Amino acid sequence: MSTITDIAPARSRALWRAGVVLAIVVACDQVTKAAVRANLVQGDVRHVFPGLELVDARNSGVAFGLLSGGQTLVPVLIGIAVAALVAYFIRHLGRPGLWLPTGLLLGGALGNLIDRVRGDAVVDFIKPVLWPAFNVADAAITVGILSLLVVIYRSAPRE
């Protein structure tokens, strides 16, 4: 049987790991966006290789430009989603692996929030063929959602 002293270090490690992932995502996101702002003019397109371009696109909405122009609605919805994620994480700190999707999701949200505060729009720059442009924060959010589903599924009680 676990004691409080056995559980506390595991929960502390989960918080620490989520924080490290968050910091790495925000750092990578902001460094790459700064490089784009320094080396591309908004609207520029640089062909990297067939099927992939670097662009300087701005997105004032959420995924795929949805809710574009929703200067009040977008931050409110993001705030609600972040608050729900943090509450879920705190309630389930002992769930194995939950720190990874939490760090990815919070890091992605914070990376894009920094852009919104700085200039009312998110800098997107990775442009695959037939897909909207995105950035490191968006990729972290996507991987975070998928890994959150895996963590929840793997820890769900089986019949």
PyRosetta script that sets phi, psi and omega in degrees:
from pyrosetta import init, pose_from_sequence

init()
pose = pose_from_sequence("MSTITDIAPARSRALWRAGVVLAIVVACDQVTKAAVRANLVQGDVRHVFPGLELVDARNSGVAFGLLSGGQTLVPVLIGIAVAALVAYFIRHLGRPGLWLPTGLLLGGALGNLIDRVRGDAVVDFIKPVLWPAFNVADAAITVGILSLLVVIYRSAPRE")
pose.set_psi(1, 137.5)
pose.set_omega(1, -179.5)
pose.set_phi(2, -79.0)
pose.set_psi(2, 145.9)
pose.set_omega(2, 174.5)
pose.set_phi(3, -106.6)
pose.set_psi(3, 170.9)
pose.set_omega(3, 178.8)
pose.set_phi(4, -59.2)
pose.set_psi(4, -38.5)
pose.set_omega(4, -178.2)
pose.set_phi(5, -68.0)
pose.set_psi(5, -27.8)
pose.set_omega(5, 176.6)
pose.set_phi(6, -74.9)
pose.set_psi(6, -35.6)
pose.set_omega(6, -175.1)
pose.set_phi(7, -78.6)
pose.set_psi(7, -40.6)
pose.set_omega(7, -175.1)
pose.set_phi(8, -56.8)
pose.set_psi(8, -46.5)
pose.set_omega(8, 179.2)
pose.set_phi(9, -63.0)
pose.set_psi(9, -36.2)
pose.set_omega(9, 179.3)
pose.set_phi(10, -64.9)
pose.set_psi(10, -41.7)
pose.set_omega(10, 179.0)
pose.set_phi(11, -68.6)
pose.set_psi(11, -38.3)
pose.set_omega(11, 178.0)
pose.set_phi(12, -64.0)
pose.set_psi(12, -41.9)
pose.set_omega(12, 177.3)
pose.set_phi(13, -62.8)
pose.set_psi(13, -39.4)
pose.set_omega(13, 179.4)
pose.set_phi(14, -62.4)
pose.set_psi(14, -44.3)
pose.set_omega(14, 177.7)
pose.set_phi(15, -62.3)
pose.set_psi(15, -45.4)
pose.set_omega(15, -178.9)
pose.set_phi(16, -62.6)
pose.set_psi(16, -45.9)
pose.set_omega(16, -179.2)
pose.set_phi(17, -62.7)
pose.set_psi(17, -44.2)
pose.set_omega(17, 178.4)
pose.set_phi(18, -60.4)
pose.set_psi(18, -40.8)
pose.set_omega(18, 178.8)
pose.set_phi(19, -64.4)
pose.set_psi(19, -39.2)
pose.set_omega(19, 178.7)
pose.set_phi(20, -65.9)
pose.set_psi(20, -45.5)
pose.set_omega(20, 178.7)
pose.set_phi(21, -61.1)
pose.set_psi(21, -45.6)
pose.set_omega(21, 177.7)
pose.set_phi(22, -54.8)
pose.set_psi(22, -49.1)
pose.set_omega(22, -177.6)
pose.set_phi(23, -63.6)
pose.set_psi(23, -40.9)
pose.set_omega(23, 179.6)
pose.set_phi(24, -64.5)
pose.set_psi(24, -44.8)
pose.set_omega(24, 179.8)
pose.set_phi(25, -61.4)
pose.set_psi(25, -48.6)
pose.set_omega(25, -179.0)
pose.set_phi(26, -62.0)
pose.set_psi(26, -43.3)
pose.set_omega(26, -179.5)
pose.set_phi(27, -62.6)
pose.set_psi(27, -49.4)
pose.set_omega(27, 179.6)
pose.set_phi(28, -61.5)
pose.set_psi(28, -42.4)
pose.set_omega(28, -179.6)
pose.set_phi(29, -62.5)
pose.set_psi(29, -49.2)
pose.set_omega(29, -176.1)
pose.set_phi(30, -70.6)
pose.set_psi(30, -35.7)
pose.set_omega(30, 177.8)
pose.set_phi(31, -65.8)
pose.set_psi(31, -44.2)
pose.set_omega(31, -179.3)
pose.set_phi(32, -67.8)
pose.set_psi(32, -38.9)
pose.set_omega(32, 178.5)
pose.set_phi(33, -67.0)
pose.set_psi(33, -37.0)
pose.set_omega(33, 176.9)
pose.set_phi(34, -64.0)
pose.set_psi(34, -39.8)
pose.set_omega(34, 178.0)
pose.set_phi(35, -63.8)
pose.set_psi(35, -40.3)
pose.set_omega(35, 178.2)
pose.set_phi(36, -64.4)
pose.set_psi(36, -48.1)
pose.set_omega(36, -179.6)
pose.set_phi(37, -61.5)
pose.set_psi(37, -33.1)
pose.set_omega(37, -178.0)
pose.set_phi(38, -80.0)
pose.set_psi(38, -25.7)
pose.set_omega(38, -171.4)
pose.set_phi(39, -116.3)
pose.set_psi(39, -9.3)
pose.set_omega(39, 179.1)
pose.set_phi(40, -128.3)
pose.set_psi(40, 146.5)
pose.set_omega(40, 172.7)
pose.set_phi(41, -93.1)
pose.set_psi(41, 142.8)
pose.set_omega(41, -179.4)
pose.set_phi(42, -52.4)
pose.set_psi(42, 126.7)
pose.set_omega(42, -177.8)
pose.set_phi(43, 99.1)
pose.set_psi(43, -15.9)
pose.set_omega(43, 177.0)
pose.set_phi(44, -62.8)
pose.set_psi(44, 151.6)
pose.set_omega(44, 175.8)
pose.set_phi(45, -132.6)
pose.set_psi(45, 127.6)
pose.set_omega(45, 175.4)
pose.set_phi(46, -119.9)
pose.set_psi(46, 123.6)
pose.set_omega(46, 179.7)
pose.set_phi(47, -80.5)
pose.set_psi(47, 120.0)
pose.set_omega(47, -179.8)
pose.set_phi(48, -86.7)
pose.set_psi(48, -54.9)
pose.set_omega(48, 172.1)
pose.set_phi(49, -160.2)
pose.set_psi(49, 167.3)
pose.set_omega(49, -176.5)
pose.set_phi(50, -52.7)
pose.set_psi(50, 124.7)
pose.set_omega(50, 178.1)
pose.set_phi(51, 97.8)
pose.set_psi(51, -6.6)
pose.set_omega(51, -179.2)
pose.set_phi(52, -142.0)
pose.set_psi(52, 131.1)
pose.set_omega(52, 178.1)
pose.set_phi(53, -128.3)
pose.set_psi(53, 155.9)
pose.set_omega(53, 168.9)
pose.set_phi(54, -104.7)
pose.set_psi(54, 131.6)
pose.set_omega(54, -179.4)
pose.set_phi(55, -134.7)
pose.set_psi(55, 167.2)
pose.set_omega(55, 170.2)
pose.set_phi(56, -118.2)
pose.set_psi(56, 93.1)
pose.set_omega(56, -179.3)
pose.set_phi(57, -114.3)
pose.set_psi(57, 148.6)
pose.set_omega(57, 178.9)
pose.set_phi(58, -116.7)
pose.set_psi(58, 136.8)
pose.set_omega(58, -177.3)
pose.set_phi(59, -126.8)
pose.set_psi(59, 114.4)
pose.set_omega(59, 179.5)
pose.set_phi(60, -92.1)
pose.set_psi(60, -2.5)
pose.set_omega(60, 179.1)
pose.set_phi(61, -101.8)
pose.set_psi(61, -153.1)
pose.set_omega(61, 175.5)
pose.set_phi(62, -107.6)
pose.set_psi(62, -150.8)
pose.set_omega(62, -176.1)
pose.set_phi(63, -48.3)
pose.set_psi(63, 130.5)
pose.set_omega(63, 177.7)
pose.set_phi(64, 60.3)
pose.set_psi(64, 23.6)
pose.set_omega(64, 178.1)
pose.set_phi(65, 79.0)
pose.set_psi(65, 7.0)
pose.set_omega(65, 178.1)
pose.set_phi(66, -60.5)
pose.set_psi(66, 146.4)
pose.set_omega(66, -179.5)
pose.set_phi(67, 61.2)
pose.set_psi(67, 26.1)
pose.set_omega(67, 178.3)
pose.set_phi(68, -58.8)
pose.set_psi(68, 134.3)
pose.set_omega(68, -178.0)
pose.set_phi(69, 87.9)
pose.set_psi(69, 0.1)
pose.set_omega(69, 179.4)
pose.set_phi(70, -87.1)
pose.set_psi(70, 66.1)
pose.set_omega(70, -173.8)
pose.set_phi(71, -57.1)
pose.set_psi(71, -30.6)
pose.set_omega(71, 178.8)
pose.set_phi(72, -94.2)
pose.set_psi(72, -42.6)
pose.set_omega(72, -175.1)
pose.set_phi(73, -65.6)
pose.set_psi(73, -43.0)
pose.set_omega(73, -176.5)
pose.set_phi(74, -60.1)
pose.set_psi(74, -52.2)
pose.set_omega(74, 179.0)
pose.set_phi(75, -61.9)
pose.set_psi(75, -34.5)
pose.set_omega(75, 178.9)
pose.set_phi(76, -65.1)
pose.set_psi(76, -46.9)
pose.set_omega(76, 179.5)
pose.set_phi(77, -63.6)
pose.set_psi(77, -41.2)
pose.set_omega(77, 178.5)
pose.set_phi(78, -64.5)
pose.set_psi(78, -42.4)
pose.set_omega(78, 178.1)
pose.set_phi(79, -60.3)
pose.set_psi(79, -42.0)
pose.set_omega(79, 178.5)
pose.set_phi(80, -64.0)
pose.set_psi(80, -45.1)
pose.set_omega(80, 179.9)
pose.set_phi(81, -62.9)
pose.set_psi(81, -42.8)
pose.set_omega(81, 179.5)
pose.set_phi(82, -65.2)
pose.set_psi(82, -43.5)
pose.set_omega(82, 179.2)
pose.set_phi(83, -62.0)
pose.set_psi(83, -41.5)
pose.set_omega(83, 178.6)
pose.set_phi(84, -64.4)
pose.set_psi(84, -42.1)
pose.set_omega(84, 179.0)
pose.set_phi(85, -63.7)
pose.set_psi(85, -45.7)
pose.set_omega(85, -179.7)
pose.set_phi(86, -62.9)
pose.set_psi(86, -42.9)
pose.set_omega(86, 178.8)
pose.set_phi(87, -62.0)
pose.set_psi(87, -43.5)
pose.set_omega(87, 179.3)
pose.set_phi(88, -63.2)
pose.set_psi(88, -44.9)
pose.set_omega(88, -179.7)
pose.set_phi(89, -61.2)
pose.set_psi(89, -46.3)
pose.set_omega(89, -179.0)
pose.set_phi(90, -63.6)
pose.set_psi(90, -40.1)
pose.set_omega(90, 179.9)
pose.set_phi(91, -69.0)
pose.set_psi(91, -25.6)
pose.set_omega(91, -175.4)
pose.set_phi(92, -121.9)
pose.set_psi(92, 37.2)
pose.set_omega(92, -177.5)
pose.set_phi(93, -55.4)
pose.set_psi(93, -29.3)
pose.set_omega(93, -178.2)
pose.set_phi(94, -81.4)
pose.set_psi(94, -6.5)
pose.set_omega(94, -177.9)
pose.set_phi(95, -70.2)
pose.set_psi(95, 121.2)
pose.set_omega(95, -177.5)
pose.set_phi(96, -58.2)
pose.set_psi(96, 131.2)
pose.set_omega(96, 174.5)
pose.set_phi(97, 81.4)
pose.set_psi(97, -5.9)
pose.set_omega(97, -177.2)
pose.set_phi(98, -64.6)
pose.set_psi(98, -24.2)
pose.set_omega(98, 179.8)
pose.set_phi(99, -61.3)
pose.set_psi(99, -33.6)
pose.set_omega(99, -176.5)
pose.set_phi(100, -67.9)
pose.set_psi(100, -56.9)
pose.set_omega(100, 178.6)
pose.set_phi(101, -62.4)
pose.set_psi(101, -32.9)
pose.set_omega(101, 178.7)
pose.set_phi(102, -63.6)
pose.set_psi(102, -47.1)
pose.set_omega(102, 177.9)
pose.set_phi(103, -62.5)
pose.set_psi(103, -41.4)
pose.set_omega(103, 178.8)
pose.set_phi(104, -64.1)
pose.set_psi(104, -46.7)
pose.set_omega(104, -177.9)
pose.set_phi(105, -66.6)
pose.set_psi(105, -45.9)
pose.set_omega(105, 179.7)
pose.set_phi(106, -67.3)
pose.set_psi(106, -39.4)
pose.set_omega(106, 177.8)
pose.set_phi(107, -63.7)
pose.set_psi(107, -42.7)
pose.set_omega(107, 177.8)
pose.set_phi(108, -64.6)
pose.set_psi(108, -43.8)
pose.set_omega(108, 179.1)
pose.set_phi(109, -62.9)
pose.set_psi(109, -43.7)
pose.set_omega(109, -179.3)
pose.set_phi(110, -67.5)
pose.set_psi(110, -40.5)
pose.set_omega(110, 178.3)
pose.set_phi(111, -58.8)
pose.set_psi(111, -44.6)
pose.set_omega(111, 179.4)
pose.set_phi(112, -74.3)
pose.set_psi(112, -31.9)
pose.set_omega(112, 177.3)
pose.set_phi(113, -63.8)
pose.set_psi(113, -38.9)
pose.set_omega(113, 177.4)
pose.set_phi(114, -57.5)
pose.set_psi(114, -42.7)
pose.set_omega(114, 177.8)
pose.set_phi(115, -63.2)
pose.set_psi(115, -42.7)
pose.set_omega(115, -178.1)
pose.set_phi(116, -63.6)
pose.set_psi(116, -39.5)
pose.set_omega(116, 178.9)
pose.set_phi(117, -69.1)
pose.set_psi(117, -40.0)
pose.set_omega(117, -177.2)
pose.set_phi(118, -70.3)
pose.set_psi(118, -38.8)
pose.set_omega(118, -172.9)
pose.set_phi(119, -152.3)
pose.set_psi(119, 20.6)
pose.set_omega(119, 177.3)
pose.set_phi(120, 67.1)
pose.set_psi(120, 1.4)
pose.set_omega(120, 179.4)
pose.set_phi(121, -150.6)
pose.set_psi(121, 153.8)
pose.set_omega(121, 179.8)
pose.set_phi(122, -90.2)
pose.set_psi(122, 138.4)
pose.set_omega(122, 176.6)
pose.set_phi(123, -84.2)
pose.set_psi(123, 117.1)
pose.set_omega(123, 174.4)
pose.set_phi(124, -109.2)
pose.set_psi(124, 141.6)
pose.set_omega(124, -174.7)
pose.set_phi(125, -145.3)
pose.set_psi(125, -14.2)
pose.set_omega(125, 178.1)
pose.set_phi(126, -93.1)
pose.set_psi(126, 118.6)
pose.set_omega(126, -173.5)
pose.set_phi(127, -127.7)
pose.set_psi(127, 94.2)
pose.set_omega(127, 172.3)
pose.set_phi(128, -75.2)
pose.set_psi(128, 160.0)
pose.set_omega(128, 176.4)
pose.set_phi(129, -62.4)
pose.set_psi(129, 139.1)
pose.set_omega(129, 176.1)
pose.set_phi(130, 61.0)
pose.set_psi(130, 27.4)
pose.set_omega(130, 178.8)
pose.set_phi(131, -145.6)
pose.set_psi(131, 144.0)
pose.set_omega(131, 178.4)
pose.set_phi(132, -65.1)
pose.set_psi(132, 155.2)
pose.set_omega(132, 177.0)
pose.set_phi(133, -65.5)
pose.set_psi(133, 148.8)
pose.set_omega(133, 178.4)
pose.set_phi(134, -145.7)
pose.set_psi(134, -177.1)
pose.set_omega(134, -178.3)
pose.set_phi(135, -138.6)
pose.set_psi(135, -176.8)
pose.set_omega(135, -178.4)
pose.set_phi(136, -62.3)
pose.set_psi(136, -41.2)
pose.set_omega(136, 179.3)
pose.set_phi(137, -61.7)
pose.set_psi(137, -42.5)
pose.set_omega(137, 178.6)
pose.set_phi(138, -62.3)
pose.set_psi(138, -41.7)
pose.set_omega(138, 178.4)
pose.set_phi(139, -63.5)
pose.set_psi(139, -41.1)
pose.set_omega(139, 178.8)
pose.set_phi(140, -64.0)
pose.set_psi(140, -39.4)
pose.set_omega(140, 178.5)
pose.set_phi(141, -64.9)
pose.set_psi(141, -43.8)
pose.set_omega(141, 179.6)
pose.set_phi(142, -62.6)
pose.set_psi(142, -48.8)
pose.set_omega(142, 178.6)
pose.set_phi(143, -64.8)
pose.set_psi(143, -36.4)
pose.set_omega(143, 178.1)
pose.set_phi(144, -62.3)
pose.set_psi(144, -43.9)
pose.set_omega(144, 178.4)
pose.set_phi(145, -63.5)
pose.set_psi(145, -46.7)
pose.set_omega(145, 180.0)
pose.set_phi(146, -62.8)
pose.set_psi(146, -43.2)
pose.set_omega(146, -179.7)
pose.set_phi(147, -70.8)
pose.set_psi(147, -30.9)
pose.set_omega(147, 175.0)
pose.set_phi(148, -63.7)
pose.set_psi(148, -41.9)
pose.set_omega(148, 177.7)
pose.set_phi(149, -62.6)
pose.set_psi(149, -40.1)
pose.set_omega(149, 178.1)
pose.set_phi(150, -64.3)
pose.set_psi(150, -45.7)
pose.set_omega(150, -179.7)
pose.set_phi(151, -61.5)
pose.set_psi(151, -45.0)
pose.set_omega(151, -179.8)
pose.set_phi(152, -64.9)
pose.set_psi(152, -44.9)
pose.set_omega(152, -179.3)
pose.set_phi(153, -62.5)
pose.set_psi(153, -44.7)
pose.set_omega(153, -177.2)
pose.set_phi(154, -67.9)
pose.set_psi(154, -26.7)
pose.set_omega(154, -177.8)
pose.set_phi(155, -100.0)
pose.set_psi(155, 1.6)
pose.set_omega(155, 178.6)
pose.set_phi(156, -71.8)
pose.set_psi(156, 142.6)
pose.set_omega(156, 178.0)
pose.set_phi(157, -62.8)
pose.set_psi(157, 140.0)
pose.set_omega(157, -179.7)
pose.set_phi(158, -98.9)
pose.set_psi(158, 146.6)
pose.set_omega(158, 177.5)
pose.set_phi(159, -87.4)
pose.dump_pdb("model.pdb")
